[in-house]
Amino acid sequence: MEKNTTDFLSGKNIDELLTSYIDNEELDDLTRKHVEELISYDVLSFRLYKSEKLVKEFFASRLKQKELPKGLYSKINASIEELSGSTSAKFIPDSQSLVSHHSYIEHLKEFFVTPFSIGVYAVPRYTFAVILFFFVLGLALVLNNNKREINTFYASGSEKSIMVQAVNNFHKILTGEIKPTINSTDTQEIKKIIATESNFDAFIPDIQEYRLIGAVTNDFNGKKIAHFVYSSGDELIYIYETVIDSLCHKKLELPSEMHNQILKDKFYLCDKFDDRDCAFMMWYKNNILCASVSNLPKQKMYTTLATYYK
Amino acid sequence: MLKDNNSEINSSDKIDLVDEFSESDSSALEDLSANELTERKRLFDIEAMPHMKLLYNYAYRLTSNQMEAEDLVQDTYLRAFRFFHRFERGTNCKAWMFRILKNCYINQYRKTKKEPSKVDYEEVENFYDSIRSEAVDPNDLEQKVFSNLLDDDLIIALNSLQDDYKTVVILCDLEGLSYEEIAEFLEVPIGTVRSRLHRGRKILEKKLRDYAKERGYAVETEA
């Protein structure tokens, strides 16, 4: 059989016969049969056949036929109409079989699906709508996160609330509405003055990196309150102090939940005051209730004042 | 007419090729009656319009650019419509359209390039002869070469082929045309189509092996 095949194919261009065999072209049945036989026993011929077949199939599979771009068919039709000199040239839709008109929805759909070229890349137009959607969503999330919640105790607190008083006083200090009347940076001197004016032994911490700029005292519902202000550059720490028995008979108010948390954790800390950008911290120092408000970030405030509640 | 094998395309050949239709043809559109025009449009719709996708794909492979391919197809159809009276009904309209497209492409090419390119068939033949008997293990070819190549590599390899080889590879392997259709389009014998196809694929295989080798995937060849 091999000899017959060799004889039959002798003098023929084997390479090109293999090409015809791969493309199923041009070969009569007898030649095809001999080519198949050749491939089955001749390693070199098999390799040549298989390699060329792989090249053909590889290109065909990787470089697939492209679809006709949307609008090309109708554009060419319209051009032909124009060439014909037709006075009533009609815009013929993309359908290749019928003359039909797309509905508005179909036109809209076609608009968004039509590729938009960016260099060598073509992306559907809806890609931009999707990108815009996620951008707006992200922006909304960021803005929403930036909007602070409001502490419920502050929101529901009355004028007797220590938290409400402390936060409001802090913002009055910032605006200059409240100014220290005891303008001394000497801790001992201030302590002495307060003891004389307020009749309680105030706790005046020596906060590292912050300078005591002054103090003031006042009465509320017959209870003495001392106020201290520290600063370091633009950073301000305000401390509101009153003796614990001010809470008796609700002269001043402290929610029991807050009180319990202070007993449990030694302090109460929060920064949710809506547009009043500040942090609040409360603790007990001996028999004195201390409430501090500052424009420091919550965590920094905690680390700065943590020493003093222990 | 494009000469076959071992010759260069010279300027006079190109003039014959691109001036297939004379602009002074007496059957210009302006001379047609309304009825004749309508009839031409009707027949053109039946005969020529169905080949648009195939022509577009061929134009895209020639130009590698969607916009240019669209323009080329549009020019082709306008020209075909204008000279539709030169098309003999019952013959292969697809081949006729392909020839017009190729002429339009060459015309466009002549406008954009300073010098028309020349095909040195002898150089191609010599190269082919040097690689003709190389055979690789098809498994190696598939696993080491093809699976590691990007589509860009294929396009570069295809575009680097000489036009005549590139045309037959595109028309047969990508467009699925038969040898007979390609022969009719190129106006060459079927044997020539087969020969160019075989050589084009062989050269492509060599180029792809070279790209793979650059990336560290070498395959051994046997002569």
Interface residues (C-beta under 8 A of the other chain):
Chain A: D15 E16 L18 T19 S20 D23 E25 E26 L44 R47 L48 K50 S51 E52 L54 V55 K56 F58 F59 A60 R62 L63 Q65 K66 E67 L68 P69 L72 Y73 K75 I76 S79 I80 L83 S84 G85 Q96 S117 A122
Chain B: L29 E30 L37 K41 F44 M49 P50 M52 K53 Y56 N57 Y60 R61 Q66 M67 E70 V73 Q74 Y77 L78 F81 R82 R132 A135 V136 D137 P138 L141 E142 F146 D151 L154 I155 L158 V169 C172 D173 L174 E175 S178 Y179 I190 G191 R194 S195 L197 H198 R201 K202 L204 E205 L208 E222
